Amino acid sequence: MLVRISTLPFLAFALAASALSPSWGSGSVKYADVVGSLSPDHYYRLDETSVGSVWDAGGSPQHGVHEGNGMASPMPEPPVGAPFGYAGSAGPDLSVDGESFAGFETDNRSLFCNNSLAANLGDGLQFAHTTMTVSLWFKTPSCGPGKGPGDECSYTPVSEGGERLFSNNFNGADLPGDSELDASEVDDLGHLQINFGSGANLVISIDNRFSDPLKSSFQVPHADPLVHGEGPYGAAGPGSGLAVKDNQWHHLVVSRNGDSLDDVLLVVDGQRVIQDRWADSTDSWGVTEPYDARIGTRTTAPDPASRQVFNGWLDEVSVWLGKQLSVAEAVSLYYAALGVEFTPGDYDRNGMVDESDFDVWRATFGSTLELAADGNFDGRVDAADFTVWRDHFEPAAGLFVAVPEPHAASISLVLAGLLGVCSARCIKR
């Protein structure tokens, strides 16, 4: 029989539900403070408003310098394709969900590379370690006339081939050792590149030779199969990729821990992207003399021949050497940009663990793509993520709340696979 239930079947409230949720995005948490609390070795905020030095606010500062054709960003900002890159462009403002990045200062600025301007950080080996993490923000241009934020695309003007968001760009070497990958000549010195291909989407590489598929380089396909075409795709298949070439700001955290891609972590916009969504990438994502680490390019900018200067915007680049951030730490950075402290179970990212987070979990149960409620970071929203929410649920003062064990009410419903046949406010028993 069917039993009609209210918004939440097992919570009894003594106060109005509206009292539970504060206005979103108060900005009480600041992004730069949370980055600093994680002690990065290098932190390039890219707030410079003139071309010249690029300041490093990390614990082991190595200041860089702009290279290429650039100038201070005028307002309004010139269009994509102008002959200069611009220092001091506007920084991240809105998330892909339309949320305000309240954790950034109002005067936050970014680097608009525009195929012309990048940052040289010096000797690439100073930015290399077999265990390391890079966090950054990026935005691509729009796909062209009639296109805007949210429209995904592949080729020009978004990426013309081999564009680097970050590269430590040194000539790696295979060292003697016990790793099973040594026979495959995978670099053991800490190579790391974050790239956009022309047809490929987001490409991550931990070697500069790529003799074996998915051992030293991988790509995350485009979200739209019509954009990505025939592939390649990971085990999750077409439609499992990411829309990142879409003229919107995205936060990326990528890390390596040894010489195997099995130990690489990728977190985009506060959600972990697991290996089932990765595809082989055996293109020659190489290195270039002089072997300097760079933000926004691999080759010396500008470089119209090889087209490896990024065509979009970059901001808040931080690097940890000898440390792989946990997924929770990576996620906390995205929450900080939204102006809230990360708490497990806070699936709607409003700074509280409450009824609305249960609603997010229920609405996305079973998803491997909509992962705001993936509380244990395994790439799927399931019953285990309910447990994360339940264990961190803290009702507001004055509320009487009874939270059941996972076998009760809605958990029984989803484990029985009945969400697809029942209304969101019904339980079949």
Secondary structure, 3 states (H helix, E strand, C coil): CEEECCCCCCCCCCCCHHHCCCCCCCCCCCHHHHHHHCCCCEEECCCCCCCCEECCCCCCCCCEEEEECEEECCCCCCCCCCCCEEEEEECCCECCCCCECCCCCCCCEEEECCCCEEEEEEEHHHHCCCEEEEEEEEECCCCCCCCCCCCCCCCCCCCCCCEEEEECCCCCCCCCCCCCCHHHCCCCCCCCEEEECCCCCEEEECCCCCCCCCCCEEEECECCHHHHCCCCCCCCCCCCCECCCCCCCEEEEEEEECCCHHHCEEEECCEECCHHHCEECCCCCCCCCCCEEEECCCCCCCCCCCCCCCCCEEEEEEEEECCCCCHHHHHHHHHHHCCCCCCCCCCCCCCCCCHHHHHHHHHHCCCCCCCCCCCCCCCCCCHHHHHHHHHHCCCCCCCCCCCCCCCCHHHHHHHCCCCCCCCCCEEEC
